[in-house]
Amino acid sequence: MLLAHRRDLSPEIRDALADDPDAKVVKSIAPHPGLSEAQLRAMVTRHGARVLAKVAVNPDATAQLLQDLALHRPPVQTRRCRSA
């Protein structure tokens, strides 16, 4: 995760970290310049609200992406109750 905070990463490493299944890693790499709109959208699709704010501060986020992020509605989480 600390590696994802570095701004001097090669594009290959940056892209690999952007596809990481761990939301904490993706959250760390999301503000990194050079990520495509498709990569940023994929991050939000996979990890939702956990990475939304960090994707929004990415300098390469387009106006349309920012608008979509502002309108993002996280799915409703249901809680299952155990019967006694």
N, C-alpha and C positions, 0 to 999 in steps of 0.2 A: 504494500500500500504506500509506503514512503517513496518508492520509485515513481509512482504516479504523480507525485507533487513536483517532480523535476520538469523544467521547461526546455531542457536541452536533449530530450529523447529523440531517437531516430523515429521516422514515420512508422516503421515496422513495429517497434516496441509500443509506441503510442496506440496504434491500431489494435494490437493484441490486448492491451490493457482496456481499451474501450469495449472489447467484446468479453471481458471477464465476467463470469457468473456472479461474482461477489459485488453487491451494491456499494460497499464501502470503497472498493477499488475504482469502480465506475464513477462514483461521486468525486473521487480525488482527481480523476483524469478529465472529467467533463468540461472544466473551464479551459483546458489546454487548447491553444490556437492550432489550427490546421485540421481539426476534425470537420468532416463534411456534414451537411444538413441531414443526410440519411443516417449517418452514425449517431448524431445527436437525437434524432427521432427514435432510433432503435433503442437507445439508452432509456428514454422515457417509456417506451412500450414495454421493455423488460422489467424496469425497476420502479416506474411510476413516480409518486410524490417523493420518494427517497432521494431522487437525483434531480428533480425538477428545478430547484433553485440554482444549482451549480450549472446545469445546462443553460439556463437563462443568462448567466453572466459570461458565457463563452463569446469571445469577440467575433466569431464567425457565424453566430446565430442570426438567421435572416429575420426580417420583419414578420414574415408569415409564420415562421416557427415561434417567435415570441408571442404573437397573437394566439396561436394554438395552445401554447403553454398557459397563457392567461385564462383561457377558456377550459383548461383541462379539468375534468371531473373524475376524481379517483373512484374506483369501483367501491360499492358498499360492501363492507366486510360483515359477514354474519357470524354470530357466535352460537356455537352449538352447546346446548345445555345437556348435561348428563342427568338422566333420571335416577332418582334414588332407589 
